[in-house]
Amino acid sequence: MLATCSKCAYALWSEVRHVGAFGFVVHFDDDERSATYAEQVRVCPACGAGLAHHAAERRGLASGPRLRRPAVSRNPRLRLGAVSIHPTSGK
C-alpha cells in the first residue's frame, strides 16, 4: 500500500507481513530518485523519523504512554471488594 511519512510526507511503500501468528509492517523507499529506492527502510530517508512508531500512530496504537493493567489476584479472598482495608474493632 502507498503510504507517507507522518512527519514530512515522504513517499513510502508499506506491506503487512506475517511470521506465524505475528504480523508486522515493512516499509520500502518509494522515491525513484532516492539512493535507497525499493530498499527496506526503518527510518524515513528524508527526515530520519522512525517508521514503526508512525505506523502505530496511524492505527491508533501509539497515541499515548503505555499503561499497565492492574494485576488481579487469583485468590478470591483477595479480589477487590472481598477484603476490607479498614481495621475491625476487637469487640
N, C-alpha and C positions, 0 to 999 in steps of 0.2 A: 504494500500500500504506500502511496505517496504521502510523505509527512514532512514537517518542517521543524527546525529547532525552535523551541518556545521562547528563546532569548533573542535570536537575531533573524529568524525566518529563513535560515539556510535550507536548501533543498536536500532531503534525505529520502531514502527508500527503506521501509521497515517491513520486517517479516516476523510472524509468530512461529516459533519452532518449538518442538516438543521432544523431550528426552524422558521416556517413560511417562509418569504421571505429571511431570513438571513442564510447564510452558513458560517461555520467555521471549522477549522481543529482541531482535537483532537489527541493528541499523547499518546501512551502507551509504556511502557518499554518492549522491545522485547528480552532482555538477560535473558535466563532461570536461570542463576546463580545469578541474582540480587535479592535483598530483595524486590524490587518493581516490580518484573516481572508481566506482564499483568495488572498492575495498570495504571490509567491515570496519566500522569506527565505533569507539566507545565514548568519545568526546566530539563535540561539533568541530569540524575542521576550520570554521570561520572564527568562532568566538571562544572555543575551548570549554564550553559548558558541558557538564556530564549529561549524557543522553538517557541513561537508565532512570534517573530521578525525574526527568521531564516526561518520560513516557508514563511513569506512575502518576504524575500530577494530572495528565490528561485524562486518566482513568479515575481520578478522584481518590487514589490510594495513598498519596503523599501530601495531603492537604495540611497536615499539622504534625506535631510531635507524636511519636508512637506512645500510646497509653497501654499500660499493663492491666490486664483484667485481674481483679482481686481474687486471691486464692480462696477456694471454698473447701472447708474441711469435709472429709468423707465420714467423719464421726457424726451421727445425727444429733448427739447431745451438744455438740459444739457449733452447730449451724446457727446462723443469725436468727435471733428471736427465741432460741431454745434455752439460752443461758442468760441470766440476768447479771449485769455488771455491778448492780447495787448491793452493798453489803446487807445481809439479813440480820435482824436483831436476834439476840440469843435467848429470847423469851420462850 
